[in-house]
Amino acid sequence: MPIDVTYDKDLQILRVKLTGVVSLDEMTDALMRLVTSSDIPSDVNALWDVSEMEFTNITIDFQRELIKSRKQNEESRGNAKIAILCTYALAEPLVKLYTILSEELIQQTKMFRIEQEAIDWLQAS
């Protein structure tokens, strides 16, 4: 499975690790699992690690469709923050574009290169 989702109860954050090629359907399915889960708060802050993800299929249309899917579940996610961890330099422009497109949502989305900085930001009030 290219998307591994775990809830870190100690840090109270959702950890999502994406590897390889990830389809739009897989991403929207992961989002639906989150908002319908009885084990994970739907408004939990999340750390999305895309460092091992392949970006060959990621286009602006792909990103717009993902934002559209997120918008449909916006109320369930509340004011959750989304930190995107990207250590793959060639993917940074695509991740930055995604954070710009995400500005229309109520959840804050920010890119990080260092995991601890992302966690610190997620845990800050």
C-alpha positions in Angstrom: 0.0 0.0 0.0 1.5 3.3 -1.0 -0.2 5.2 1.8 0.5 4.1 5.4 -1.6 5.9 8.0 -0.9 5.7 11.8 -2.2 7.7 14.7 0.6 8.7 17.1 -1.3 8.9 20.4 1.7 10.2 22.3 2.2 13.2 20.0 -1.5 13.3 19.1 -0.8 13.6 15.4 -1.7 11.5 12.4 1.3 10.2 10.5 0.8 9.6 6.8 3.7 8.1 4.8 3.4 8.0 1.0 5.7 5.8 -1.1 6.0 5.2 -4.8 3.3 6.3 -7.2 0.1 7.3 -5.4 -3.2 7.7 -7.3 -5.8 10.3 -6.7 -8.2 7.5 -5.7 -5.8 6.2 -3.1 -5.4 9.7 -1.6 -9.1 10.4 -1.5 -9.7 7.0 0.0 -7.1 7.7 2.8 -9.0 11.0 3.5 -12.3 9.2 3.7 -10.9 6.6 6.1 -9.7 9.5 8.3 -13.0 11.4 8.5 -15.0 8.2 9.1 -12.7 6.5 11.6 -13.9 5.9 15.1 -10.3 5.5 16.3 -8.8 8.7 15.1 -10.2 12.2 15.7 -11.2 13.7 12.3 -9.8 17.1 13.2 -6.3 15.7 14.2 -3.2 17.5 13.0 -1.4 15.5 10.3 2.1 15.0 9.1 2.2 13.9 5.5 5.6 12.5 4.6 6.0 12.6 0.8 9.8 12.1 0.8 9.6 8.6 -0.7 6.7 9.4 -3.1 7.1 9.5 -6.8 5.8 12.6 -8.4 5.6 11.4 -12.0 1.8 11.5 -12.1 1.3 14.7 -10.1 -0.1 17.4 -12.3 -1.9 20.7 -11.4 -5.2 19.0 -12.3 -4.3 16.1 -9.9 -3.7 18.7 -7.1 -6.9 20.6 -7.9 -8.9 17.4 -7.7 -7.3 16.5 -4.4 -8.1 20.0 -3.0 -11.7 19.6 -4.3 -12.0 16.3 -2.3 -10.5 17.9 0.8 -13.1 20.7 0.4 -15.9 18.2 0.6 -14.6 17.0 4.0 -13.5 20.4 5.2 -16.0 20.7 8.1 -15.0 17.2 9.4 -11.3 18.2 9.4 -12.0 21.4 11.3 -9.0 23.6 12.0 -6.5 20.7 11.6 -3.0 21.6 10.5 -1.3 19.6 7.7 2.5 19.5 7.7 4.0 18.1 4.5 7.4 16.7 5.0 9.4 16.7 1.7 13.1 15.9 1.7 13.1 15.3 -2.1 14.4 18.6 -3.5 13.0 18.0 -7.0 9.5 17.6 -5.6 9.5 20.9 -3.7 8.0 23.0 -6.4 5.0 20.7 -6.7 4.6 20.6 -2.9 4.8 24.4 -2.7 2.1 24.6 -5.4 -0.1 22.3 -3.4 0.3 24.5 -0.3 -0.7 27.5 -2.4 -3.8 25.7 -3.8 -4.6 24.7 -0.2 -4.9 28.3 1.0 -8.6 28.3 0.1 -9.3 25.6 2.8 -9.7 26.4 6.5 -6.9 24.0 7.4 -3.4 25.4 7.4 -1.0 23.5 5.1 2.8 24.1 5.3 5.8 22.3 3.8 8.9 21.3 5.9 12.2 19.7 5.1 12.9 18.6 8.7 10.5 16.3 10.6 11.0 17.8 14.0 10.2 21.3 12.7 7.0 19.9 11.3 6.1 18.2 14.5 6.8 21.4 16.5 4.6 23.4 14.2 1.8 20.9 14.5 2.0 20.9 18.3 2.1 24.7 18.6 -1.2 26.4 19.5 
